[in-house]
Amino acid sequence: MIPELGLLSLLGALALSLLLSIVPPVGLFCRRSLLTRYGAPLSYGACLFITLSIALLGYSFATDDFSVMYVAQHSNSQLPVFFKVAAVWGGHEGSMLFWLFSLSVWTALLAAFSRRMDPQVSAAALAVLGLIMVGFCLFILFLSNPFERAFSSTMAAPMEGRDLNPMLQDVGLIFHPPLLYLGYVGFAVNFALAIAALASGKMDAAVAHWSRPWALAAWICLTGGIILGSWWAYYELGWGGWWFWDPVENASLMPWLLGTALLHSLIVTERRGAFSHWSLLLSIFTFALSLLGTFIVRSGVLTSVHAFAVDPDRGIMLLLLLGLAVMGALTLFALRANTQPSAARFGLLSRETMLLAANVLLSVATLIVLIGTFYPMLFTAFGLGSISVGAPYFNATFVPPALLALSVMGISALSRWKSMGAGTGRRLAVLALLAAAVGVGGALLFDRFYPMVALSLALAAWVCLSNLSMVRRLSLRRCGVWLAHCGVAVTTVGIVISSYYSIETGVKMAQGSEARLGDYRFNYQETRLLVGPNYTSEQAVISVTKADKNVATLMPERRHYTVRTMLMSEPGISWGIFGDVYAIMGEKVDRDSYALRFHYKPFIRWVWGGGLLMMLGGILLLAGRIRSRKEVTS
């Protein structure tokens, strides 16, 4: 009965979403304000039905209802309860339901906070979001039903489930997909506001003012999702890396890059009335890339270590939804772009120019990632054979615009609107010399000197120093901007140093044997046999010494998941602010010996620390905006 109630809730959400996509536009067309006001209650109702639906699916997991096919495929009675929560979105059907749930939450939030917005724009935006919800409701009901029963007249329901994929049985995966989807779907609000602005011819400072907090909230969520995904890959996949340039990783990076450009473009549109076309197109393409990311993860057209639930047939439907959204939006843009206000004038050396350069560089970087991600598929589709595009391509093509964007970031912070202020050139020169000294001095502290390390450290220092002007007058917004930009600098330092100075070694070890890596000595003390809730494990206990002092004990594992009959390696990690010592336990070589791989990764934690600073900066910016709005209201 519970699954049927979940299905009925989805049908109720479909009906209300359909009304949401019809009633407000009819009210606008007929100039009946009463009809446009129905947008908010319809949004709340659709959100309530979808929330009930996903809650009922979660209840089916909690009660081990293996008569539901989705539960039987992704859960087991031995699975810990917190992983049963993650299993709700651990497969294709559940993840699409969570996608729809996220969309309904953003829609309800827009309805709740749009009372002071232009009624025409808010009603049209809610209608667009309602139409998107209709498309995904239909997709779930007909092609991805998570409530489908696992029994029929000729087949009984299974007594036990297949268990959740062991790679997903991790605390990070409880939060990573929800944050990622909230980020993906959050940009639907900006997409809807852009469509509404085009339809009404009102992409002015007021609409940009309302669009910015939604873009910022989505960007914060997407940043958090990317950080968690990278951290999970580092400590769970067991290959010692944090970014693989995998198609699914790229699928989240592309909307993040364009979303970052959108944030800066909306600033100019709000403050100066310029870049309205940029803001519109970035709103459209950021959401389009979010849909593309969903297509990549769930279609299986691109091979990925992260694509756990794929179906090419359903991927076609996702591609159709993507095509309809993009083509419809671009057609409207072509027809209505000339109705947007004319751009404000600004000098060549001004903050507007720097932000324009940043938009171009971020867009170029996105295009580079897009080409590298899809080129192998297109190469094969045209019968040209098979080809792989990996780190060498991305490092050679992505790094230059990224470094240029860092330099522009510093110049922009010291620039003024309309034109460069007096004395700005002198400040730029002084800070550039100081940053160069920091970069070269920092690179000389390591065993080997690399020019790229010196350049990257100099640019990181340049970003932090130039943005210090933001905090001359303390406020939540200024501190938020400084923290977010410093977060980019900190991440840059972590990426560069860990890439150039990481060391590793592979050895065969048995109890009592010893290995060396740089200044570290590893002593294999014992092997433990452990029994987990749904797995058995071989755990190595390895003491780590440096300069004859014990600094850590590593306990890497080889886990055997009995239901899925899968072997998984769990790394042993000793983490520190300035570096991690990392051990991976491989295959058993003979009766008493195992293959082990040791890594030392300096400054690796700075990669994620910088991401957290970016999120914190975004949260402060959002809080400052909410606070100022309350002050204006009071």
Secondary structure, DSSP 8 states (H G I E B T S, - for coil): -HHHHHHHHHHHHHHHHHHHHHHHHHHHHHT-HHHHTTHHHHHHHHHHHHHHHHHHHHHHHHTT-TTBHHHHHH--TTS-HHHHHHHTTSSHHHHHHHHHHHHHHHHHHHHHT-TTS-HHHHHHHHHHHHHHHHHHHHHHHHH--TT-BS--SSS---SS-----GGG-STHHHHHHHHHHHHHHHHHHHHHHHHHHHHHT--SHHHHHHHHHHHHHHHHHHHHHHHHHHHHHHHHSSSS-S----HHHHHHHHHHHHHHHHHHHHHHHHHHS--HHHHHHHHHHHHHHHHHHHHHHHH-SS--SS--S--HHHHHHHHHHHHHHHHHHHHHHHHHGGGS-------SSSHHHHHHHHHHHHHHHHHHHHHHHHHHHHHHHTTS------HHHHHHHHHHHHHHHHHHHHHHHH--SSS--TTHHHHHHHHHHHHHHHHHHHHHTSSS--HHHHHHHHHHHHHHHHGGGGGSS--HHHHHHHHHHHHHHHHHHHHHHHHHH-EEEEEEE-TT-EEEETTEEEEEEEEEEEE-SSEEEEEEEEEEEETTEEEEEE--EEEEETTTTEEEEE-EEE--TTEEEEEEEEEE-SSS-EEEEEEEEETTHHHHHHHHHHHHHHHHHHHHHHHHHHHHH-
